[in-house]
Amino acid sequence: MEKDENQLEKFKELLNKFNKFLPKPMYEPTYLELCEYPWNRLEEICSRIFAFFFDSSNSHGFGTLFFDTLLEVYQEKYPEDGAAGFLSPKKVIAETEIVTENHKRIDILLSTECMKVCIENKIGAPVKNILDDYVKYVNDLSKNSKTLFILFALYEKDDYKKGDGNFKLVFYKDFLSRLKQNLGDCLTQCNSKYLSILTDFILFLDRKGGYMSDFSKDEKDFFLNDENNRIIDSLIARRDQFRAEQRNEKNQHIDIIKELLAKKDDADFCNFMKVETWEGGRYLLGRFDENNPKYELGIEAGFDKEFDIHFSIWKHVKGYIERIDLYRKFIEPQFPGLIKTHDPSKKGDKWSVLVKSIDENDDERIVDGLYDVYKEAIKIVNNAKGKNKVNETA
């Protein structure tokens, strides 16, 4: 017992220490996240945005900053490649989706007065392109100009690190890190409109690639300490064990409640309550008219500090308008205290309203409460059907 108490005190001490520098940022979505970005075309869209900023003739006001930064990172990583000594160009032209003679598409082609840079942009896809075709096309195009071939990658994948002939690997994180350092020289000259767009785009890529870091020195030192990590691992293991035991106890308790529910003298109610699956900490005890998206109202119940019973409506693509209508007309006016929760499946949102909270140890009241909520749900669904039928015949 004394050993357990000492260990618990260590946990508390460690948590107090960590809490001093625990970041509590408010999550602000980027523009692309707000637009629910078409992820299957991420490489193409990123290439277009990069090309806009690489092209010095565009109205962003950054001039050749992007090209200079890329060349700087490249020279530092591949000093033996002979790219050193090239001065900043006067002008950079950026093109995307350049079609070769074999009908392959070069993601980005940068052209200056003395150099051409061919960029194969990779967000996560494997290197399946016939890169030799790009090399031949650009070399034929460049004549006597210097040519560079860059595999520009967001993620550090082994597939990319193997290299592919003339193409040399440059990671987004290295380029963006250097770009942030170099931006200071251009802040007074650039177009502020595009600076905000660039800042948002960089944040999006940082999040997508997992490179964004706001760790303070104290926090980094904290995680570099082996003793701290040992205690943290022990704490997480104990927490997981505790949660597993809690869930097992609640499952056993639900089984007892289900036995009592089965004794109710209402066959429809008993059948409804048999539809029971665990979802995110609550038990989904059934849905009305699951095949009709207009009336997919569900009863969710589970243990928190008490036994809470909720009405829930799921917003999917089909039936979206009808479900909002069901909620606004028949649930919102009757039940104050709406809780809107995010659906982790990302198929949509879920509207959930708390209808009853019952002492978790009072099994008979729990059963009666579920029955009362069930009867109320039937009234709501039937009322919605009736009003919808009147509207359809009007």
Buried (B, 14 or more C-beta within 10 A) or exposed (E): EEEEEEBEEBBEEBEEEBEEBEEEEEEEEBEBBEEEBEEEEBBBBBBBBBBBBBBBEBEBBBBBBBBBBBBBBBBEBBEEEEBEEBEEBEEBBBBBEBEBEEEBEBBBBBBBEEBBBBBBBBBBEEBEBEBBBBBBBBBEBBEEBEBBBBBBBBBBBEBBEEEBEBBBBBBBBBBBBBBEEBBEEBEEEBBEEBBEBBEBBBBBBBBBBEBEEEEEEEBEEBEEEEEBEEBBEBBEEBEEEEEEEEEEEBEEBBEEBBEBBEEBEEEEBBEBBEEBEEBEEBBBBBBBEEEEBBBBBBBBBBBEEBBBBBBBBBBBEEBBEBBBBBBEBBBEEEBEEEEEEEBEEEEEBBBBBBBBEBEBEEBEEBBBBBBEBBEBBBEBBEEBBEEBEEEEEE
